[in-house]
């Protein structure tokens, strides 16, 4: 039995599909007489477009793959192919997106929309010509319409080919809606596919019944869509096979996209979220039907990483775990350090990790972390049920800079119960943080996601949910079907008003603009601490902290603390501590929220303390032989 697994646009170009790599391994190893191969149609699409346009760029592809997710632009492009109509809802789309998509981007979107059916048709013809028994499409993020359209064309060309859809867009009710509304999809696999898909292929090969296949959506003899109950037991980590990426790197090397990206391996050490099991973040819909956290043994995961690295000669790795298994800090990561591999990894972590733990991450090869910061107000973070404080999030930014980790984060707002003061008191302090990694883009109003507590529990504040507007522009389905199909939902706006949002966005914009030229570091010399600053909002350049009170307080503020706790530890009057903290806040040395303070100065490295920016010095009007003002300390 021949199985073709298809990765349609807009899957990322620089990453092989983990889902299809795992399913290929499952079919090849566990289904006797069956072989699977992966069709990298996302890469094919880049070549197809580049052969017809000199203007399509990596930034264009990234826009439709990721950046426009909440606008649905990537899925709308292939809606023309899904409905075989290159004019599909153009007036509605252009009107709805007039203020969200600029002119050049809109023109590109309309051109891609007009050509989508031709690409899908050619892809389907290639698949049908290979005469597979089963063709499976993975659907995550903005792949849904491209996958559905390809399944439709394949079925029209050869009705004997069994079409299957699976992936994150097919979890729970979403998978039922896909199967119910698109009859050219024979089966939908819901939940973890390692059990369901091989069981389906085995049943089709052997001609046995399908009743025992968990989570499967199938049709009765009369065409009625039937959804099997999903498994209530998540897959144990030992049963998660390592992926087979045969063919991906060769296909990318032969593509015009080879100069666009540096390819990475995708690896998986854990599934679920250990924090979400205890406190499900109110806005988070990740992990879908299975929140239970489980991780591979450190030995198994390290063997998987090294085997993939050796086989494909690639050291850049994207770890898809939703959260780092904290046990890995003392088990897996030290062994990665000892291995001698110059690995470069991306990992999602929790924002309350300490500096020593972050240093272990950096030593093991992590260069990029996503700690889920989301906000710097403790009160708003409590509403989110994040389990961290604003000061802990700032500590993460500071310690990330100290250990050389790139910290990726977003600033969210729009939570029920938040107030203007939760943002304005933070916005006023952002100039002190301009030397630390800013969030990507401006702030974003949260969208209600399926599987999140905000979706499941209207008592948390969000009622009258509707499928997000892009679904109505993409699909020709009634509202009740869109409700089951959708992952993102529109709701009446909650929380702060636009005036507060504007103040926050203005401060974040200044942060992003100032970050490349800003710095603040400290050097602890024992009897004194010397700080060097170059930040837009602060005139001082160097500063000395002397005496046991100043140096002791600064060292204590390595961690978030209250004035009362520091006074007790230092044996000093609280009033004196508070007076000093007030001064330090005016100098941009500390961040404060919810009664706590934390200092914001990473340690000086690579001689940065003595580095002189001659260009800026000269621009300030000093002569080449004049003493640099940065090297003339001011004592507090």
C-alpha positions in Angstrom: 0.0 0.0 0.0 1.4 3.4 -1.0 0.8 6.4 1.2 1.6 10.0 0.3 1.7 12.6 3.1 1.3 16.1 1.9 2.6 19.3 3.5 0.7 22.2 1.8 1.4 25.9 2.0 1.6 27.8 4.3 3.8 25.4 6.3 7.2 27.0 7.2 9.9 26.5 4.6 12.8 26.3 7.0 11.3 23.4 9.0 10.3 19.9 7.9 6.9 18.8 9.1 7.2 17.0 12.5 3.8 15.5 12.2 4.4 14.0 8.7 7.9 12.9 9.8 6.4 10.9 12.7 3.6 9.5 10.6 6.0 8.4 7.9 8.0 6.5 10.6 4.8 5.0 12.0 3.6 3.7 8.6 7.0 2.4 7.5 7.7 0.7 10.8 4.3 -0.4 12.0 2.2 -1.3 9.0 3.6 -4.3 7.1 3.3 -3.9 3.4 2.8 -0.1 3.5 5.3 2.6 2.6 4.9 6.4 3.1 6.5 9.3 1.4 6.3 13.0 2.0 5.4 15.6 -0.6 6.8 19.0 0.3 4.2 21.0 -1.5 5.0 24.1 0.5 8.5 24.2 -1.1 6.9 23.3 -4.5 4.7 26.4 -4.1 7.7 28.7 -3.6 9.3 27.4 -6.9 5.9 27.6 -8.7 5.4 31.2 -7.6 9.0 32.2 -8.3 8.8 30.8 -11.8 5.9 33.3 -12.4 7.0 36.3 -10.3 10.3 37.9 -9.5 8.8 39.8 -6.6 7.8 37.0 -4.2 10.1 37.1 -1.2 10.8 35.3 2.0 9.0 38.1 3.9 6.0 37.5 1.6 5.9 33.8 2.5 6.3 34.5 6.2 3.4 37.0 6.1 1.0 34.4 4.8 2.4 31.5 6.9 2.5 33.3 10.3 2.3 37.0 10.4 -1.3 37.3 9.1 -2.7 34.4 11.0 -5.3 36.4 12.9 -6.3 38.1 9.6 -6.6 34.8 7.7 -4.9 36.0 4.6 -3.1 32.8 3.9 -6.2 30.7 4.1 -8.2 33.3 2.0 -5.6 32.9 -0.8 -6.4 29.2 -1.2 -10.2 29.7 -0.7 -10.2 30.4 -4.5 -9.0 26.9 -5.1 -11.3 25.3 -2.5 -14.3 26.8 -4.2 -12.8 26.8 -7.7 -13.5 30.5 -8.2 -10.7 32.9 -8.6 -13.0 35.8 -7.8 -14.1 34.2 -4.5 -15.3 36.9 -2.1 -12.9 39.5 -3.3 -15.2 42.5 -2.6 -15.9 41.3 0.9 -12.2 40.6 1.7 -10.9 43.9 0.3 -13.6 45.8 2.2 -12.9 44.0 5.5 -9.1 44.3 5.2 -8.9 47.8 3.8 -7.4 49.2 7.1 -5.5 46.1 8.1 -3.6 45.2 4.9 -1.6 47.9 3.0 -1.9 48.4 -0.7 1.1 46.4 -2.0 0.3 43.5 0.3 -3.3 43.5 -0.8 -2.2 43.5 -4.5 0.0 40.5 -3.8 -2.8 38.7 -1.9 -5.2 39.2 -4.8 -2.6 37.9 -7.3 -1.9 34.8 -5.2 -5.7 34.3 -4.8 -6.2 34.4 -8.6 -3.4 31.8 -9.2 -4.1 29.4 -6.3 -6.4 27.0 -8.2 -3.8 26.5 -10.9 -1.1 25.4 -8.3 -3.5 23.1 -6.4 -4.6 21.6 -9.7 -1.0 20.8 -10.7 -0.2 19.4 -7.3 -3.3 17.2 -7.3 -2.4 15.9 -10.8 1.1 14.9 -9.6 -0.4 13.1 -6.6 -3.0 11.3 -8.7 -0.4 10.3 -11.3 1.6 8.6 -8.5 -1.4 6.3 -7.9 -1.3 6.2 -4.1 -3.8 4.2 -2.1 -4.0 6.9 0.6 -3.1 10.6 0.6 -2.9 12.3 3.9 -2.9 16.1 4.4 -1.6 17.8 7.6 -3.4 21.0 8.6 -2.0 23.5 11.1 -2.4 27.3 11.2 -3.1 28.6 7.7 -2.9 25.3 5.8 -6.6 24.4 6.0 -8.0 25.7 2.7 -4.9 24.6 0.8 -5.2 21.1 2.2 -8.9 20.9 1.6 -8.6 22.2 -1.9 -5.9 19.7 -2.8 -8.1 16.8 -1.3 -11.0 18.0 -3.4 -9.0 18.0 -6.6 -7.4 14.6 -5.9 -10.8 13.1 -5.3 -12.1 14.5 -8.5 -9.2 13.1 -10.5 -9.3 9.7 -8.9 -12.2 8.8 -6.6 -10.5 5.5 -5.6 -7.7 7.4 -3.7 -8.6 7.6 0.0 -8.2 11.2 1.3 -7.4 11.9 5.0 -7.0 15.1 6.9 -5.4 15.6 10.3 -3.5 18.1 12.4 -4.2 20.9 14.9 -7.0 22.3 12.7 -8.8 18.9 13.1 -8.8 18.6 16.8 -12.1 17.9 18.6 -15.2 19.7 17.2 -13.1 21.2 14.4 -12.3 17.8 12.9 -16.0 16.9 13.0 -16.9 20.1 11.2 -14.3 19.5 8.5 -15.5 16.0 7.8 -19.2 17.0 8.0 -18.9 19.8 5.5 -16.4 18.6 3.0 -17.5 15.2 1.6 -14.3 14.8 -0.6 -12.4 14.2 2.7 -13.0 10.5 3.4 -11.5 10.5 6.9 -10.4 13.0 9.5 -7.9 12.0 12.2 -8.5 13.8 15.5 -6.1 14.0 18.3 -2.7 12.3 18.4 -2.2 10.5 15.1 0.4 8.0 16.0 -2.3 5.5 16.9 -5.1 6.5 14.7 -3.5 6.9 11.3 -1.6 3.6 11.3 -4.7 1.8 12.5 -6.7 3.4 9.7 -4.1 2.5 7.1 -4.0 -1.1 8.4 -7.8 -1.4 8.3 -7.9 -0.1 4.8 -5.1 -2.5 3.7 -6.6 -5.5 5.3 -10.2 -4.7 4.7 -11.2 -4.9 8.3 -13.6 -2.7 10.2 -12.9 0.8 11.4 -15.0 0.8 14.6 -12.0 0.4 16.9 -10.1 3.4 15.5 -10.3 6.2 18.2 -11.1 9.7 17.2 -11.7 8.9 13.6 -14.4 10.7 11.5 -15.8 8.4 8.8 -19.0 8.0 6.8 -21.7 5.4 7.0 -23.0 3.7 3.9 -25.6 6.5 3.5 -22.9 9.2 3.6 -23.7 10.3 7.2 -20.6 11.6 9.0 -19.8 9.6 12.1 -17.2 10.7 14.7 -15.7 8.1 16.9 -15.0 9.1 20.5 -11.4 10.4 21.0 -9.0 8.6 23.2 -9.1 9.7 26.8 -5.5 8.5 27.3 -2.7 10.6 25.9 0.1 8.9 24.1 2.9 7.9 26.6 6.2 9.5 25.7 7.9 6.2 25.0 5.4 5.6 22.2 6.2 8.8 20.4 8.6 7.8 17.6 11.4 9.9 16.3 10.6 11.6 13.0 11.9 10.5 9.6 12.8 13.6 7.6 14.0 11.7 4.5 13.8 13.9 1.4 13.2 17.3 3.1 16.7 18.6 3.0 17.3 17.3 -0.5 14.1 19.0 -1.7 15.0 22.3 -0.1 18.5 22.2 -1.6 17.0 21.8 -5.1 14.6 24.7 -4.5 14.8 28.4 -5.2 14.0 28.8 -1.5 17.4 27.4 -0.5 18.8 30.9 -0.4 15.8 32.1 1.7 16.3 30.2 4.9 18.8 28.3 7.1 17.0 24.9 7.5 16.4 23.6 11.0 15.5 20.2 12.5 12.2 19.9 14.4 12.5 17.9 17.6 10.0 17.0 20.4 10.8 16.2 23.9 7.5 16.6 25.6 3.8 17.1 25.0 1.2 19.0 27.1 1.9 21.6 29.7 2.8 20.9 33.3 1.7 24.4 34.3 -1.5 24.2 32.4 -2.4 21.0 34.2 -2.5 23.0 37.5 -3.4 26.4 36.2 -4.7 26.7 32.7 -3.8 30.2 31.5 -7.1 31.8 30.8 -6.4 32.8 27.2 -4.4 29.8 26.0 -5.9 27.2 23.6 -2.6 25.3 23.0 -2.5 21.6 23.5 -6.2 21.2 22.4 -7.6 18.0 23.7 -4.6 16.8 25.7 -3.1 19.1 28.4 -1.5 16.2 30.3 2.3 16.8 30.4 4.6 13.9 29.5 8.2 14.0 28.4 10.7 11.6 26.9 13.5 10.2 29.0 16.6 12.4 28.8 18.6 9.5 27.3 16.0 8.9 24.5 15.6 12.6 23.7 19.4 13.2 23.6 19.8 10.1 21.3 17.1 11.4 19.0 18.7 14.9 18.8 22.2 13.5 18.1 21.0 11.0 15.6 19.1 13.6 13.6 22.1 16.0 13.8 24.5 13.4 12.6 22.2 12.1 9.8 21.3 15.5 8.4 24.4 17.5 9.3 22.3 20.2 10.9 22.8 21.7 14.3 20.0 24.3 14.4 16.9 22.8 16.1 13.4 24.0 16.8 12.0 22.3 19.9 8.2 22.2 19.7 7.5 21.5 23.4 5.0 24.0 24.8 7.1 24.2 28.0 10.5 22.9 29.1 10.5 19.9 31.4 12.3 21.4 34.4 13.8 18.0 35.1 15.8 18.5 31.8 17.8 21.3 33.4 19.7 18.9 35.6 19.4 15.8 33.4 19.3 16.4 29.7 21.0 19.8 29.4 24.3 18.9 31.3 24.6 15.9 29.0 24.1 18.1 26.0 26.9 20.3 27.2 29.1 17.3 27.7 28.3 16.0 24.2 30.4 18.7 22.6 27.8 19.4 19.9 27.5 23.0 19.0 23.7 22.9 19.0 21.6 26.0 18.5 18.1 25.5 19.9 14.8 27.3 20.3 12.7 26.4 23.4 9.6 27.6 25.1 10.2 28.0 28.9 8.4 29.5 31.9 9.3 33.1 32.7 10.2 32.5 36.4 13.4 30.6 35.6 16.5 31.8 37.6 19.7 33.2 36.1 21.7 30.0 36.9 19.1 27.9 35.1 19.2 30.2 32.1 22.9 30.0 32.0 22.6 26.2 31.8 20.2 26.6 28.9 22.7 28.9 27.1 25.6 26.5 27.8 23.6 23.7 26.3 23.1 25.5 23.0 19.9 27.4 23.5 20.0 30.7 21.7 16.3 31.6 21.5 13.7 31.2 24.2 10.0 32.0 24.3 9.1 32.5 28.0 5.4 33.5 27.5 5.9 36.9 29.2 2.7 38.5 27.7 2.5 41.4 30.1 4.5 43.2 32.8 1.7 44.0 35.2 1.3 41.5 38.1 -2.4 42.2 38.4 -3.0 41.4 34.7 -0.8 38.4 34.9 -2.9 37.2 37.8 -6.0 37.6 35.7 -4.3 35.4 33.1 -3.4 32.8 35.8 0.2 32.9 34.5 1.9 32.1 37.8 4.5 34.9 37.5 4.8 38.5 38.5 5.7 41.6 36.5 9.1 41.8 38.3 9.8 38.2 37.5 9.1 38.9 33.8 11.5 41.8 33.8 14.1 39.6 35.6 13.7 37.2 32.7 14.5 39.9 30.2 17.5 41.1 32.2 18.9 37.6 32.8 18.2 36.6 29.2 20.4 39.5 28.1 23.1 38.5 30.7 23.3 34.9 29.3 23.1 35.8 25.7 19.6 34.4 25.1 17.3 36.0 22.6 14.0 36.4 24.3 10.9 36.3 22.1 7.7 37.7 23.6 4.5 39.6 23.0 2.5 42.2 25.0 -1.2 41.3 25.3 -4.1 43.3 26.6 -7.9 43.1 26.6 -8.5 40.9 29.6 -11.7 41.1 31.6 -11.1 43.1 34.8 -7.9 44.9 33.7 -7.7 48.6 34.3 -5.9 51.6 32.8 -3.7 51.9 35.9 -2.4 48.3 35.2 -0.8 49.7 32.0 -0.1 53.3 32.7 2.2 52.6 35.7 4.1 50.1 33.5 4.2 52.4 30.5 5.8 55.1 32.6 8.7 52.7 33.4 9.4 51.3 29.9 12.2 53.8 29.1 14.2 52.2 31.9 14.0 48.8 30.0 15.0 50.0 26.5 18.4 48.1 26.8 16.5 44.8 27.2 14.8 42.8 24.4 11.6 44.5 23.4 8.4 42.6 22.5 7.8 41.8 18.8 5.6 44.5 17.3 3.1 46.6 19.3 0.7 45.3 21.8 -2.1 43.0 20.7 -5.7 42.6 21.9 -6.2 39.0 22.9 -8.3 36.7 20.7 -10.4 34.1 22.3 -9.1 30.6 21.3 -10.9 27.3 21.3 -9.9 25.1 24.2 -9.0 28.1 26.4 -10.8 28.7 29.7 -12.1 32.0 28.1 -13.8 29.9 25.4 -15.0 27.1 27.7 -16.2 29.3 30.6 -18.3 32.4 29.8 -18.3 33.2 33.5 -14.7 34.5 33.0 -16.0 37.4 31.0 -16.3 36.5 27.3 -19.8 36.0 26.1 -21.6 36.2 22.7 -18.6 34.6 20.9 -18.7 34.4 17.1 -16.3 32.8 14.7 -13.6 35.4 13.8 -14.4 37.5 10.8 -11.8 35.8 8.5 -13.7 32.5 8.6 -16.8 34.2 7.2 -14.7 35.6 4.3 -13.1 32.2 3.6 -15.7 29.5 3.9 -19.2 29.1 2.4 -20.7 27.7 5.6 -23.5 28.6 7.9 -22.7 30.3 11.2 -23.2 27.2 13.3 -20.8 25.2 11.2 -18.2 27.9 11.3 -18.5 27.9 15.1 -17.4 24.3 15.2 -14.7 24.8 12.5 -13.1 27.9 14.0 -10.2 28.2 16.4 -10.3 32.0 16.8 -13.4 33.8 18.0 -14.5 37.4 18.0 -16.0 38.8 21.2 -17.0 42.3 22.5 -13.8 44.0 23.5 -12.9 43.9 27.1 -10.4 45.7 29.4 -8.6 48.9 28.6 -9.7 51.5 26.0 -8.0 52.6 22.9 -6.4 55.7 24.6 -4.5 53.4 27.0 -3.6 51.1 24.2 -2.2 54.0 22.2 0.0 55.2 25.1 1.3 51.6 25.5 2.0 51.2 21.8 3.8 54.5 21.6 6.1 53.5 24.5 6.7 50.0 22.9 7.5 51.7 19.5 10.1 53.9 21.2 11.5 50.9 23.0 12.0 49.0 19.7 13.5 52.0 18.0 15.9 52.8 20.9 16.9 49.2 21.7 19.8 48.8 19.2 21.6 51.9 20.7 20.7 51.4 24.3 22.7 49.8 27.1 22.8 49.4 30.8 25.3 47.2 32.6 26.8 46.8 36.0 30.2 45.6 37.2 30.4 44.4 40.8 33.9 45.2 42.1 33.3 44.1 45.7 33.6 47.3 47.6 31.6 49.2 44.9 29.3 48.6 41.9 29.9 50.6 38.7 27.0 51.0 36.2 27.3 52.2 32.7 24.2 53.5 30.9 23.3 54.9 27.5 19.5 55.2 27.3 17.4 57.8 25.6 15.5 58.9 28.7 18.4 59.1 31.2 21.2 61.7 31.0 23.7 59.9 33.3 26.4 57.7 31.8 28.2 56.1 34.7 27.3 55.6 38.3 29.0 54.2 41.4 27.1 52.5 44.2 29.2 52.5 47.4 28.8 51.5 51.0 27.2 48.4 52.4 23.6 49.8 52.1 23.8 50.6 48.4 25.8 47.6 47.3 23.8 45.3 49.6 20.5 46.5 48.3 21.5 46.3 44.7 22.7 42.7 45.1 19.5 41.7 46.9 17.5 43.1 44.0 18.9 40.4 41.8 15.6 38.9 42.7 12.2 40.7 43.1 11.8 41.9 46.7 9.7 44.3 48.8 11.3 47.2 50.6 10.3 45.6 53.9 12.1 42.3 53.1 15.3 44.1 52.0 15.2 46.3 55.1 15.1 43.2 57.3 17.9 41.5 55.5 20.1 44.6 55.5 19.2 45.7 59.1 18.3 49.2 57.8 15.3 51.4 58.4 12.6 50.8 55.7 12.2 54.5 55.2 15.9 54.8 54.1 15.5 51.8 51.7 12.3 53.3 50.2 14.1 56.7 49.7 17.0 55.0 47.9 14.6 52.9 45.7 12.8 56.1 44.8 16.1 57.6 43.6 17.0 54.5 41.7 13.7 54.4 40.0 14.3 58.0 38.8 17.6 56.9 37.5 16.1 53.8 35.7 18.0 51.3 37.8 14.9 49.4 39.1 11.5 48.2 37.9 8.7 48.1 40.4 5.3 46.6 40.4 2.9 45.2 43.0 5.1 46.4 45.9 8.2 44.6 44.6 11.4 45.9 43.1 14.1 44.3 40.8 17.2 45.9 39.3 17.4 46.0 35.5 21.1 46.0 34.9 22.7 42.9 33.4 26.4 42.3 34.3 29.0 43.9 32.1 30.7 41.4 29.7 33.5 41.6 27.1 34.9 44.8 28.6 31.7 46.6 27.8 32.1 48.7 31.0 35.2 50.4 29.5 34.0 50.6 25.9 33.7 54.2 24.5 31.4 55.1 21.7 33.7 57.7 20.0 31.1 58.5 17.4 28.4 59.4 20.0 31.0 61.2 22.1 32.1 63.4 19.2 28.4 64.0 18.2 27.9 65.3 21.8 30.5 68.0 21.0 33.6 66.6 22.8 37.0 66.7 21.1 38.9 63.5 20.3 41.3 64.1 23.1 38.7 65.1 25.7 37.9 62.7 28.5 34.9 60.5 27.7 32.0 61.4 30.0 31.1 57.7 30.3 34.2 57.1 32.3 33.6 59.8 34.9 31.5 58.1 37.6 28.8 59.8 39.6 28.5 58.5 43.2 25.0 58.1 44.6 
